[in-house]
């Protein structure tokens, strides 16, 4: 399975936590991790990441993206330039790859995603989930704001299965640049808004309660599904927990519903690697 991430060195530990949760719940799968970055001054940090991947039997491929690629796009401390790279990943990935799963690094994997990874694209460019569909907010507003009335929903870009062959044919950097130039002032969630505005009608929808569960809305999910989407159901069925929003589970003051679960996976990852290192040193 091909997995795609885009981070700076400041998010390496978060990425390691995601990768460890993926390995724990997909024991018999082979993974190649493609990392898009323009962070050229982080060779030591990325070497440590490569060592981490090796120890959990994953292969890491680091791809340098020119820092000028989205230099003109709207950026903030919360939304750095690298959020845009998923939109043009097809230009930098090996031509031999026909599908890849992009993931944000504020996720946890709780179950196997083999079914998602091998889904039939049905001539769509992407496969993604909408949070607005399950909690019933925002769809009409977003369609008006972005001008894509044919889109089924407003899709979250944090879990994005990419049909690379078709994307290479239909997604062009010039179209993305033009949209940014004409709409930069109304981009609330920049990369996600671009994805929905230009390609929202070419995205196959999957249920977020399975594949992109927004941890902020535990109460809403439960209420709108007759109380059935409880913690037991999530543990058994949900594939990706997504810690959306400003508050993140690696922050010391985070008190969200799944804080303990995230911190446990984070601790497990480092306990596992440290134990392997200790054993290696004892043998040598």
Secondary structure, DSSP 8 states (H G I E B T S, - for coil): -EEEEE--GGGHHHHHHHHHHHHHT-TT--EEEEEEE--TT-HHHHHHHHHHHHHTTEEEEEEE--TTTTTTS---SSS-GGGGGGGGGGGTS-TT--EEEEE-SSEEE-S--HHHHT---TT-SEEEE-HHHHHT-SHHHHHHHHT-TT-SS--EEEEEEEEHHHHHHH--HHHHHHHHHHHGGG-SSHHHHHHHHHHGGGEEEE-HHHH-EEGGGHHHHHHHTTT-SSHHHHHHH-SEEE--SS--TTSTT---TTHHHHHHHHHHHHHHHHHHHHHHHHH-
